[in-house]
Amino acid sequence: MYKLSFKPVVIFAYLMLIFGVAACSSPTPAVSQQPISFMQYPPINIDVSRIDMIEEYKSPFSSPNVEHLMPYSPADAMALWVKDRLHATGRDKILQITIKDASVKSIDLPKTTGLTGLFTNDQDKKYDGRLEVELRIYGDQPLSLADTSVIVTRSITIPENASVNARKAAYIQMVQDMMKMLNDRLEANIRNYMGNYINR
């Protein structure tokens, strides 16, 4: 009787093919896109009757800007910060919050060329994020009673072989880092420059 025989190398290659197909067909775990929260911080009670947000910055929705493609943009995160941290507890006056910049720009990075480039996992792109916010308290007069502003920036790079989920996670971490800096600086500025308008 004729018997089939396989060399170990052939068996190994066959098994690698099976596992490779299985790996490609396995679904990639989704990255959580739950917006960040600032509920862990105590609210800042401002002696104003209302809080107005103005998005002065308008995304061009085109390259090199990518904030409109992110799970949530710096402007989205800023709106969440205002909702969670600032409470209007007065009977008059207005707190006006203006987002002057909330951009994230993508920059192509140079790649290794030639034969070496085929075996090199270069950094693919650099992303520069910038968030500029201005706060002003107005009464009956056109001049503001108190004001402060903050600018925060953050840059990251992402490698060529990063998956879609890895890229989303990097975007989210980038915005979280920016908001952590903004939270610390803006709270300090509010207490320093708007302390007379905080209701304790």
C-alpha positions in Angstrom: 0.0 0.0 0.0 1.3 3.5 -0.9 1.6 5.8 2.0 1.7 9.6 2.0 4.7 11.1 3.6 5.4 14.7 4.4 8.8 16.2 5.3 8.8 18.3 8.5 9.5 21.5 6.6 6.4 21.0 4.4 4.3 20.3 7.5 5.6 23.4 9.2 4.9 25.6 6.2 1.4 24.1 6.0 0.7 24.8 9.7 2.0 28.4 9.4 -0.4 29.0 6.4 -3.4 27.7 8.5 -2.5 29.9 11.5 -1.8 32.9 9.2 -5.2 32.7 7.6 -6.8 32.3 11.0 -5.0 35.3 12.3 -6.1 37.4 9.4 -9.7 36.4 9.8 -9.8 37.1 13.5 -11.6 40.4 14.3 -9.5 43.2 15.8 -10.7 44.3 19.2 -12.3 47.7 19.0 -10.8 50.7 20.7 -13.1 52.3 23.2 -14.1 55.8 22.0 -15.8 56.8 25.3 -15.2 60.5 25.7 -13.0 61.5 28.5 -14.6 62.8 31.7 -13.5 65.4 34.3 -16.1 64.4 36.9 -13.3 63.3 39.1 -12.4 66.9 39.7 -14.6 69.2 41.9 -16.7 71.8 40.0 -15.6 75.4 39.9 -18.7 77.6 40.7 -18.5 80.8 38.7 -20.5 83.9 39.8 -22.2 84.3 36.4 -25.7 83.6 35.2 -24.6 81.7 32.1 -21.6 80.2 30.2 -21.3 80.8 26.5 -18.9 78.8 24.3 -17.7 80.2 21.0 -15.8 78.0 18.5 -13.8 80.7 16.8 -11.6 78.0 15.3 -13.1 76.4 12.2 -11.5 73.2 11.0 -10.7 73.2 7.2 -11.7 69.5 7.0 -8.8 68.9 4.7 -5.1 67.9 4.8 -2.9 68.5 6.7 -5.6 68.9 9.4 -7.0 65.7 10.8 -8.9 66.8 13.9 -12.2 66.1 12.0 -11.1 62.4 11.5 -10.3 61.7 15.2 -12.7 59.8 17.5 -13.1 63.1 19.4 -11.3 66.4 18.7 -9.7 68.8 21.1 -12.7 71.1 20.6 -15.0 68.2 21.6 -12.9 67.5 24.7 -12.9 71.2 25.7 -16.7 71.2 25.5 -16.7 68.2 27.9 -14.3 70.0 30.3 -16.6 73.1 30.4 -19.7 70.9 31.1 -18.0 68.9 33.9 -15.9 71.6 35.6 -17.6 75.0 35.3 -21.0 75.7 36.9 -22.8 79.0 36.5 -24.1 79.9 40.0 -24.6 83.6 39.8 -27.6 85.9 39.0 -25.9 88.1 36.4 -22.8 88.4 34.2 -21.7 86.0 31.5 -18.6 83.8 31.2 -17.6 83.7 27.5 -15.2 80.8 26.5 -13.7 81.1 23.1 -11.8 78.3 21.4 -9.3 80.1 19.3 -7.4 77.0 18.0 -8.2 73.3 18.3 -6.1 71.9 15.4 -4.3 68.6 14.8 -2.0 68.6 11.8 -0.4 65.6 10.2 3.2 65.7 8.9 4.7 63.0 6.7 8.0 61.7 8.0 11.0 60.6 5.9 11.2 56.9 5.2 14.2 54.6 5.0 14.9 53.9 1.3 16.5 51.0 -0.6 16.7 47.4 0.5 17.1 48.5 4.2 13.7 50.2 4.0 12.0 46.9 3.3 13.0 45.7 6.7 12.6 48.9 8.7 9.5 50.0 10.5 9.8 53.7 10.3 7.7 56.3 12.0 5.0 57.1 9.5 3.6 60.4 10.5 3.9 63.1 13.1 0.8 64.7 14.6 1.0 68.2 16.1 -2.0 69.2 18.3 -2.7 72.7 19.6 -5.5 74.0 21.8 -5.9 77.7 22.6 -8.7 78.8 24.9 -9.7 82.2 26.2 -12.1 83.0 29.1 -13.7 86.4 29.7 -16.3 87.5 32.2 -18.6 90.3 31.1 -21.0 92.4 33.0 -23.0 95.4 31.6 -20.0 97.0 29.9 -18.3 95.9 26.7 -15.0 95.5 28.5 -14.4 92.2 30.3 -14.2 92.2 34.1 -11.7 89.4 34.2 -9.9 87.2 31.7 -7.4 84.5 31.2 -6.1 82.2 28.4 -4.2 79.0 28.0 -2.3 77.3 25.2 -1.4 73.7 25.3 0.4 71.6 22.6 1.2 67.9 22.2 3.0 66.0 19.4 3.1 62.3 18.7 4.5 60.0 16.0 2.9 56.7 14.8 4.9 53.9 13.1 4.1 52.5 9.7 2.8 49.2 10.9 0.3 50.6 13.4 -3.1 49.2 13.0 -6.3 51.3 12.7 -7.1 50.7 16.3 -3.6 51.5 17.4 -3.8 54.8 15.6 -7.2 55.6 17.2 -5.7 54.8 20.6 -2.8 57.2 19.9 -5.2 60.0 18.8 -7.3 59.5 22.0 -4.2 59.5 24.2 -2.9 62.6 22.5 -6.1 64.6 23.3 -6.2 63.2 26.9 -2.6 64.4 27.4 -3.5 67.9 26.1 -6.6 68.1 28.3 -4.7 67.0 31.4 -2.3 70.0 30.8 -5.2 72.3 30.1 -7.1 71.3 33.1 -4.2 72.0 35.5 -3.2 75.3 33.9 -6.7 76.6 33.4 -7.8 75.8 36.9 -4.8 77.6 38.3 -5.4 80.6 36.0 -9.1 80.8 36.9 -8.3 80.9 40.6 -5.5 83.4 40.1 -7.1 85.8 37.7 -10.9 85.2 38.3 -10.8 84.4 42.0 -13.2 87.3 42.8 -15.8 85.6 40.7 -15.6 82.1 42.2 -18.5 81.1 44.5 -17.3 78.8 47.2 
